[in-house]
Amino acid sequence: MITNVTIGTVAAFFLVGPLSVIISGLIFGIVLLFFGLLLDLFISLFIGLLAFWLEDISALGWIYFKEKMVFGGYILPVALFSSYLRKVVELLPFRQICYAPSRLMVHFEIDLFWQYLLTQLLWISFFWALACFTFSKGIKNVSINGS
């Protein structure tokens, strides 16, 4: 991680120049980062709960990780996608995990904060409900042997 941060910081400095991060953008970005990590947790929880029906969920975890890398802005910023693909990616939950907090920290806009926060809360609610439903249905498949 230290190597990635160092190389990424140097590359960003030479490609973009110095970033002007303001304290309010940093604070609101950390709030979005917390909710983004919570969203990631509930998506991962849902994938893990699918183990009630699937023997091996490692492939689903791998697919989720790759989607998060591509559509979440880890590899390429969402703003650089084509307009059609950007509209599709903006509807998906992946960009809310890392791209939204990063975007807000670099270029703070209060309206954008509320938009990202509302979107995160909607996706968190959806995946929380989906995880609860999956758990309630999956627990019926559990057979415990022993005392």
C-alpha positions in Angstrom: 0.0 0.0 0.0 2.8 2.4 0.8 4.4 1.8 -2.6 1.0 2.3 -4.4 0.3 5.6 -2.5 3.8 6.9 -3.1 3.9 6.1 -6.8 0.2 7.3 -7.2 1.0 10.6 -5.5 4.1 11.2 -7.6 2.3 10.3 -10.8 -0.7 12.5 -9.9 1.5 15.4 -9.0 3.3 15.3 -12.4 0.2 14.6 -14.5 -2.3 17.0 -12.7 -0.2 19.2 -10.5 -0.7 19.9 -6.8 -4.1 19.2 -5.5 -5.9 21.8 -3.5 -7.7 19.9 -0.8 -9.9 21.9 1.6 -10.7 20.8 5.1 -14.5 20.6 4.6 -13.9 18.4 1.5 -11.7 16.1 3.6 -14.2 15.8 6.4 -17.2 15.2 4.2 -15.1 12.8 2.1 -14.3 10.8 5.2 -18.0 10.6 6.0 -18.7 9.3 2.5 -15.7 6.9 2.9 -17.3 5.4 6.0 -20.6 4.8 4.3 -18.8 3.5 1.2 -17.0 0.9 3.4 -20.3 0.0 5.0 -21.8 -0.5 1.5 -18.8 -2.7 0.6 -19.4 -4.7 3.8 -23.1 -5.3 3.1 -22.3 -6.4 -0.5 -19.6 -8.7 0.7 -22.0 -10.0 3.4 -24.6 -10.8 0.8 -22.0 -12.6 -1.3 -20.9 -14.6 1.7 -24.5 -15.5 2.6 -24.9 -17.1 -0.8 -22.7 -19.9 0.5 -25.9 -21.3 2.0 -26.7 -22.4 -1.6 -23.4 -22.5 -3.4 -20.5 -24.7 -2.3 -17.8 -22.2 -3.4 -18.4 -18.5 -3.5 -14.8 -17.5 -4.3 -15.7 -16.9 -8.0 -18.5 -14.5 -7.0 -16.0 -12.7 -4.7 -13.5 -12.5 -7.5 -16.2 -11.1 -9.9 -17.3 -8.5 -7.3 -13.7 -7.4 -6.8 -13.1 -7.0 -10.5 -16.3 -5.0 -10.9 -15.3 -2.8 -8.0 -11.9 -2.2 -9.6 -13.3 -1.4 -13.1 -16.6 0.4 -12.3 -15.6 1.8 -9.0 -13.0 4.2 -10.3 -10.0 2.3 -9.0 -8.3 1.8 -12.4 -9.8 4.6 -14.4 -11.8 7.6 -13.0 -15.4 7.3 -13.8 -15.3 10.8 -15.4 -13.1 9.4 -18.2 -15.6 6.8 -19.3 -17.7 7.4 -22.4 -21.0 9.2 -21.7 -23.1 6.1 -22.3 -20.9 3.9 -20.0 -20.7 6.7 -17.4 -24.5 6.8 -17.2 -24.7 3.1 -16.6 -21.8 3.1 -14.0 -23.5 6.0 -12.1 -26.5 3.7 -11.4 -24.3 0.9 -10.0 -23.1 0.8 -6.4 -19.5 0.3 -7.2 -18.5 4.0 -7.6 -20.0 4.9 -4.3 -17.4 2.8 -2.4 -14.2 4.6 -3.4 -14.8 7.0 -6.3 -17.4 9.2 -4.6 -15.4 9.9 -1.5 -12.2 10.5 -3.5 -14.0 12.8 -5.9 -15.5 14.9 -3.1 -12.1 15.2 -1.3 -10.4 16.5 -4.4 -13.2 18.9 -5.6 -15.7 19.6 -2.8 -19.3 20.5 -3.7 -22.0 20.3 -1.0 -24.7 19.4 -3.5 -22.6 16.5 -4.7 -22.1 15.4 -1.1 -25.8 15.1 -0.5 -26.3 13.3 -3.8 -23.6 10.8 -3.1 -24.8 10.3 0.5 -28.4 9.7 -0.6 -27.2 7.2 -3.2 -25.0 5.4 -0.7 -27.8 5.2 1.8 -30.2 3.8 -0.8 -27.7 1.1 -1.8 -26.8 0.3 1.8 -30.5 -0.1 2.6 -31.0 -2.3 -0.5 -28.0 -4.6 0.3 -28.9 -4.7 4.0 -32.4 -5.9 3.2 -31.1 -8.3 0.7 -28.6 -9.7 3.2 -31.3 -10.1 5.9 -33.6 -11.8 3.4 -30.8 -14.1 2.2 -29.9 -15.0 5.8 -33.5 -15.7 6.8 -34.0 -18.0 3.8 -30.6 -19.6 4.1 -30.7 -20.4 7.8 -33.4 -22.9 7.0 -30.8 -24.9 5.0 -28.4 -25.3 8.0 -28.2 -28.7 9.6 -26.2 -28.8 12.8 -24.9 -32.1 14.0 -23.7 -32.8 17.5 -24.7 -31.5 20.9 
